[in-house]
Amino acid sequence: MDRQQLQPLQGMTDLTAPEIALWQTLEEKARRLLDLYGFEEIRTPVLERTDVFTHSLGETTDVVSKEMYSFHDQGGREICLRPEGTAGVVRHVAGGGPEALESRLFYIGPMFRAEKPQAGRKRQFHQVGVEIFGPANPYADAECIALQAHLLAEWGLADCAVHVNTRGLPEDQKPVTDGLRDALRPHMNELCEDCRRRFDVNVLRTLDCKQPGCRTLVEALPEITSFMGEAARRHFGKVRDLLGPMGVTASVQPRLVRGFDYYIHTVWEITHTALGAQDALSGGGRYVIDFGKKAVEGVGFAIGMERIVAVLTAAGTAPAAHARPHGVWIISLGEEAVRENMVLARQLREKGVKCGMDLGMRGMKAQMRAANRSGAPWAVIRGADELAKSVCVLKDMKTGDQAELALTDLLTRLTAAG
Ligand code: AMP
């Protein structure tokens, strides 16, 4: 294999030490906080039937029409790598009993989109996401937004901007799309090719089109709430009223619609200035997905972990995340000592002492260098002499002092040092 073949696929990354320690810290903090809010973890498969997404996200969305890693397996089934987390969770809930429709679930894991890789855009990226099923009302929406702000603050990101809007009820959809088409029709020639193509099938997408011509047109459009009925506006007003007292400052962004078809009512996005062009840290909203058995309504969000790591790293405010250093490094001189020290290492680890040892039968000097590199405050040395006397040499790596100890005393001493 040449050098390039040893790299992961373009847009994908091996996550390793030392950065992985930050990921673990963030995940731990998320697990702890989500538990306080009563969420349980769900791990859905990374591979799903493609129609789980085409049916819920919508055929004409960018993710489904351009970015899915979709293929036929050996049995001829059309399957794909999940591009997002909500649809799989809803598939699970739709197939479950009534208690599933009252659940609070979270997931942490990789998502896949065949996008053009660039800063902030990967082909495999990771999301922490939550879904709240149960009462379909503005209180759940507000709690979900506030939870998300709480989680970001736990991670050291209190300085985010929260943008909210509403997609209205399903019955508002036609007046909204008709209203947008009427307003855009006289300017058809000024729309980009994508938006002209999507005009009849998904005119909402024009609202978040990045082309300068489309953006100018969109700025002049009426707010989509002006096409909605009273019920949608009331729901949205209530969400906004609830957020302030919970310490969330949210600004209404009238063009925010989010990329998937399943959204209804409240949608939101959280951004951070340190991210540049791809400034969205996370997004969420209320949704309805109907896989045929029963329509499932929920509210949730997904946070892009690569972007969280990028912001924290850029700001230099990443929570301290150091791998725990070794407590002991064991040095073995000769094969018999290696065998006996493997037993000793097992005993120490059973007692919660982190220890390492060299399995390469190297000389004393090389093993001592490894002991120094490990950062362990203690080294244990055993060779044929020590084995014959049933003792070990315990060396204080800082002072260089060393003493012979009986094996049982050694275990007591190191366990206490922990
Ligand atoms: P979405 O599922 O599109 O609503 O995205 C939710 C969040 O996931 C975004 O705000 C980003 O933080 C993150 N995200 C989405 N797509 C990517 C990507 N291609 N690369 C990295 N992060 C992404």
Residues whose N, C-alpha, C, O or C-beta is under 5 A from the ligand:
A	BS01	AMP	E84 R113 E115 G120 R121 K122 F125 A280 L281 S282 G283 A302 I303 G304 E306 R307
